[in-house]
Amino acid sequence: MSKLLTALITLAVTLAANGQNYKVLQPEVTALYKNTNGTIFGLRVDSLKILASDTTFFLLKNLQQKSWDCFDIEGSSWMGDKVTLTSEGETVFYNAYSQPIFIKPLAGLNEEWICFSRPELSIRAGITALGTDTILALTDSVKTISFQALNSNGEPVNHEINNFSLLLSKNHGIIKTLNFFNFPDITLGYIMQQLDALTLCGFDSPATGIQNLTWKEVNNHQPGDELHTVYEYTSIYYSMRNETITRFLDRIISGDTIIYHTEQKLKSSISGYGNNTFTARIDTLLQKIYPNPEFDLLPGMANNFYSSEIFMTTIMKENVHGVVKALDGGPGISYGWENDTCYRYMIADGCFTNYDYYDGLGGPYFYCQEVFETSLSELVYFKKNGNEWGVPLEYTVNTELQPNDPSDELISVFPNPIRDKINIRFRGNTNKYSLQILDTSGREVTSFSLSGNSAQLDLSHLNKGLLILRFSTSNQSITKKLVKL
């Protein structure tokens, strides 16, 4: 958040508070809320507008559904597009149809008012309790606001909104809320399929509770750490299994880049297409971790982490390893471009799954099962900060330790494995180079003449299996492996 926006927010909060002693919004902080399924969503003020004595705060954009097959990558927050603090002390939220919902933080115990109305339905809100509560180890005075649905005659009726309430703290904003985007019964939203309760689980100023998981934290390793991982792919024609033991030997900070010196043991077995091979080797590698702004986005936002043309949503939860951030690969959240404001479902074959990244334990980890194919990447053991988890991989490599050429880091190929397209990044390159693609027998199956520092290639026509990529320039040759699913 910029210093100017922070200053404006501070001024606006001061002007709009007008003696309020219970906060609804903390516009100066970024907050995280957890729903009933344990999914975590971000909430942040991105801009504001002051009109007379009213202040409107515009909230963090999310991936949101606009119609059956139309998605907005800069749609409304799950809390609605904006929140207005009025000079009368009211807080106004807005749902997906921009209909207002009025909350009165200054109301006293048993005071009631109509907070929402449409021809066939209105919602009555009221202060039903005053007391104290503890959230994130912070004890604060709390007001409870409950809801009751009324019909066109003002008579109470059964409605899901009757099961929800707000908890307003005196100093820390809403500590329990609902997704006002869907208030009181809107179901078109993707990020929240229906009305749901959310509880404050963290905020950043000061850092309290759960924090947004960043790329730097995912790749936060120290000398002595170990990660043991397994990658498997199985089909009716072909199977492979890689077991990898990575030991972190050294860590260097260079500007905004983290450089790791690692020892990597790899055992690989491949069966199919008339070949049964087994290899085991040990290498020393240099691994460079660069900033990744797309990954660092708050949960709920649209990202193009894997492709500049396809957007997915960022999801955060907690599991046995702590906080996990998932790039959701489900068919309902990967979209192809439709027009300037409308994205639609991406049409593609194959298995879609979440790609999970763990705090301090790397990634991606996934499991995907289809009728004839199964693929997985899983963490089976780690040793970190004196703690151990899982069952370690054990095998002997009968080769001497060989240093890996650092120039191999110049070229990255992703995703791996693939079904159709691969992306190539050749760091800092401006010249021409060639790419040969070979099968496991060494036979060339296709080749390309490329140039520049990035390229995208369609390999959907190639057979499934292990492929060897051989990049050649005027003075060097670099080889990488790729699995075609």
N, C-alpha and C positions, 0 to 999 in steps of 0.2 A: 504494500500500500504506500503511495507517495506521501511525502511530508505535507504537501499542499492539501491532499484529500483528508489526511488525518487532522490537520488543523481545521478544515471546514467542518468535518464531522464533529469535532470537539465543540466548535462554536454552535453548530446546529443543535446538538444535544442540549447544550446549556440553554439556548433560547426556547427550545421546544418542551423541555421538561416541565417548566411552569409549576414547580412545586411538587412534581410527581415523586412519591416515595416508594413506588414499586415499578421496576423496569419491565418492559415488554421486549425491547430490543437492545442489544449491546452493539451499536454500529461501529464502535472503535476497535472491535476484536473480530477475529475469525473463529467461529464456533463449529463444533461437530456434534451431531445428534444421531442417536441410535434408535432404529425402529424395532417393532416387536419381533422381527426375524433376525435381529442382530446386525442388519446392514447399516453402515454408517454414511451419513450425508453431510456435506459441507454447507455452511451458511456464512455469507460475507456481504457487506455493503460495498458496491463497486462505484457508486456515484450518488449524488444527492441534488435536490432542487428545493430552494426556499421560495415560497410564494406567500406574501403577507406574513402572517404569524404561523403558517403551517410549513412543516418540513417533510418532504417525501424522499425516502431512501430507496434506491433501486438496487435490487439484490443480485447476487451471483447467478450467472446464466447456467442452465442445465440442459442436458439432452431431454427434450420433451416431445410427446406425441400431440399432433394437432388434429389429425383425423386418422381413419383406419390405416392408410398407407402413406402418411405424410408426417415426417419428423423434422423438428427444428433443432439444429445443433447449438443454437443460442436461444433456447426457449426459457420460459419462466423457471425460477427456483421452485422447489417443492413447497416453499413457504409463500409462493405467489411472486408476481413480477416486482412488486413494490410494497412499501409500508409507509403510511403517512402518520405523523404525529401532529395533532391539531392543537390550536391555541386553547381549546376547551379541555384539554387533558385526555382526549380520546386517542386510541391507536386504531388505525384502519388498515386491515388486510384486504387483499383482492384475490378472488379465485380465478380459475381458468377462463371464465367469461367476463372478467373485469368487474364482477359484482362485489360490492363492498361488504366487509364484515367488521362491525364496530365492537371494540373491546374498551372497557372503562377501568383502567388501573386504579383510579382514585375512588372508585365505588366502595362503600362500606359493607359490612357483613349483612347478608340477607337482601341487599339492594339488587333489583332486577331491571332488565331493559331488553328491548328487541334488538338483537345484533345483526339479523339478516332477514330479508323478506323477499318473497316472490308471490305471485298471485295465489298459488295453491298451498304454499308452505311458508311459515316463518319460524325463526329460531329465537328462543328466549334464553338469555344468559343471565347469570347471577352469581354473586359472591356467596359461596356456601360454606367456607371455612377460613379461619385465620389461625396461624400457628407457626411452628418452626419445622424445618426439614434440613437434611444433610445431603448434599450432592457434591461429589468429587472432594470429599473430606471437608467441605465448607458448610458450616451451619449458618442459616439465614432465616429471616422472617419470610413467610410464604402466604400468599392468598390463593385460594382455589376458586376457579370459575367453572361452573357446570353449565350444561346446555339441555334444553328441552324443546323438542319439535312441537309445533302447533299447526292445526289445520286452518282453513280459510275462515272458520268461525272462532279462532283463538282457543280451541280446545286441545289439550295434550293428546298426542298420537305416538304410536310406536315408530321409532326411526333410529338408525344406527348412530346418529349424532348424540343421542341420549347417553351413550356409553363412554363419551369422551369428556375430558376436562383439561383446563390449563392450570399450571402451577406457576405463579409469578413470584419471583424472589425480589427482595428489597434492593439488592445490590448486584445481582448476577444475571439479570434478564430472565427469560422464560426457561425454566428447568424441566418442564414437561409441556408438550404441545401436540398439535396435530398438523398434518400437511394441508395448509389453507388453500393450496392450488386446487385440491379436490373437494373443498367445503361446499355444501354439506354432504353431497352424494354424487359428485362427478367422477366417472370411472374411465375417462379416455386417456388419462396420463400414463405414460410408460414407466417413468422413474418410480412413481408410486401408482400401482394399479388400482388402488382403492384408498379410502380414508384410513389413516393409520395413526397410531400414537408414537411419538418420538420423545426421547429423554436426552437431555444434555449429557455428553460424555467427555467433552474436552474443549478447551479454548486456548488461544495462543498468547494472551497478554494479561497476566503472566502465564507461562506455559503450565497448564494444569490438565490432568487427565490424559486422554488419548490425543495424540497429535497426528497430523497428516503424514503418511509415510512417503518419503522421498527416495529418489534413485540413489542418492548418496548413502542413505541409511540402509537400503537394501544391500548395497555393496560395501558395507562397513565391516571390514575384516582386520584382524590384528595378527602379527606374527605368532605362529603356534596354532592358529585356528585350522580346523579340518572340515571339509564338506565331502560326504560320500554320496554319490548320485547314481541312479540307474536310468538308462533310456532303453525302451523296448519298442519294437514295431513288429507286428505279426499279421500275416494274411494267409490265405490258402495257398499262395505261391511262394512266399518269401518271408523270412524272419531275420531279425537282428537284435542283438543285445549288447549294449555298452555299459560297462561298470567303470566309474571314474572316481578316483581318490585325489582330491586337491588339497595340498598342504600349503599354507601361506607362510613364506619365508621372510619376506621383508615388505615394508610399506613406505612409500615416498609420496609426499604432497608437493605437487608442482603447479602453483596457481590454483585453478579450479579443477585440476585433474589429479586423480589418485592413481598411482602406479604400484602394482603388486608384482613381486617376484615370487612365483609359485613353483612347486614341484607337483607334477601331474602324472599319476599312474593310470593307464587305460587298458582294459581288457575288452576285446571286441570279438564277437562271434557272429558269423553270417551264414545262413543256410537258405538255399533256393536257387533257381535258375541253373541247376546243374553244378553249383559251387557250394562247398562247405569249407569255410575258412575260419581260422582262429589266429588272432594276433594279440600280443601284449607288449607294451612299451612303457618307458618312463622318460619324461621330458622335463626340462625347466623352461618356464614361460614367463614372458612379461605381459601382464594384463593391464590395460589402461582403461580407467573409468572416467568417461567424460560427462559433463552435465547433460541432463535429459529433461527439458522443461515439459514435454508432453506427459511424461510419467508423473511429474510432480504436481499435476493439476489436482484440485480438490475432488473428492469422490462425488459422483453425480454429473460431472462435466463430460462433454464430448471430447475425445482425443483421437488423433491419428498417429498413434505410436508406431503401428506397423506399416501404414501406407498413407501417402498424402491425399489419397482419394477416398478412402474408406474410414468411416468414423465408428468408434465404439464408445462405450461408457466405462468410466473408472469406478470400481466398486471396492469398498473397504469393509472388512469384518475382523473378528478376532477368532483365533483357533488355538490349537495346542502350542503353536510356536509364537503366540502373541498376535500382533497386528499383521494382517495379510492384505495386500492390495492386489486386486484381480482386474485384468483387462478382459472384459466379458466378450467372448467370441460366439455367443449364442446367435442364432439366425434372426432373433428379434432385435438385435442391437448393432448389427453391422449393416451399414447402409451405402448404397450407391447414389451418386449425385443425380438429382432430378432437376432442380432449378435453384435460383439464388436463395430461396428460403425454405425449400421443401426437399428433404431427402427421403428415399424409400428403401424398403427392404432390399438387401443385396441378394440376388438370385445366384446360388452356388450349390454345387453338390458337396457331399462329404460331411465330416463330423465337425461340429462346432462345440467348443468347450472353453472354460475359463483358463486363463494363463496366470497362475498365482506367483506372487513374489513376496518373500518373507523378510521381515525386519532382521537385517544382519545375516541372512542365510541365502541370499541370491534368488535365482529363478531364471526362466519360468518353469513351473511344475504343473503338470496337467495329466488327465486321464481321459481317453476318448475311445469309445467302443461302438463299432458299427456291425452290420451283419457279418461281413467277411474280414474286417480289419480291426485291429486294436493297437493303439499307441499310447505310450505313457512316458512321462519324465517325472521322477520322484526323488525326494530327499530321503535317504534311508538311515543316515547317521550324521551327527555333527559333534565336534568338540569346539567349544567357544567360551572364552572367559572363565575357564576352569570347569565348565558344565559340559556334560555329555548327554546325548539322547540317541536312541535307536540302536541298531545292530551294525557294527562296522563291517565293511567289505574286507576280505582277506584273500590275497593271492600274491604269487611270486612272479616277478618279471626278470627273466634271465638275460637281461641286456644291461650294459653300462649306462649310467646317466649321461644323456647327450643334451647340450644346450640347444634350444630352439632359436632359429634366426629371428631377431627382433623385427626384421623387415616384413615378416609374415603379418604383423599387426597393421600394415599399410592397407590391406584389403579386407573388408568384411562383407559377408554374404548372409542375407536374412530374407524371410524366415528359413529355418532349417530344422525339421524337414519341411518340404513344400508339396503342393498339389499342382500348381500351375506356374505362377510368376515368382521370380526371385528379384531382389533388389541388391545392387552392387554398389559399394562405396569404396573408392580408391582415394585415400586421403591425400589431398594436395596435388593430385595428378592433373596435368593439362595436356598431356601428349596422348598419342595413339598407343593401343596395346591390343593383343589378341587373346581370345579365350577359347581353349579347346575343352570339350566335354567328352570324357572317356567313360566306358563301362569298366567293370572290375577286371575284365580280361585285357584292358589296355587299348581296346578298339575305340577309335574316334566315332562318336555318334552324331555330333554336330559341332560347329565352330562359329565364332562371331568376331568381327573387327569392331573395336570400341574405342572411345576416347573420352576424356574428361574425368571428373571425380565421382560421377554417379550414373547408373543405368538401371533399367528395369527390363527383364527378358521374360518372354512367355515360353515355358518349357512343358506345356501341357501335352504336347505331342510325343514326349519321350516316355519310354517304358519305365515302370516302377522299379525301384531298387537303389543300390548305392552307386553314385556317380562321382567321378573324379574331375575337379575343375582345375585346369592348368592355365594360369595367367602368365603371359610372356610380354616383356618390354624389350627394348633394345639392349638392356644390360642385366636383366634378372628374370627369374622364373619362380613363381609362387604357386603352390598346389594346395587345394582345399578339398574337403569331402562334403558331399551333399546327398541327402536321402530324398528320393522322389516317391511320394505316396500314391 
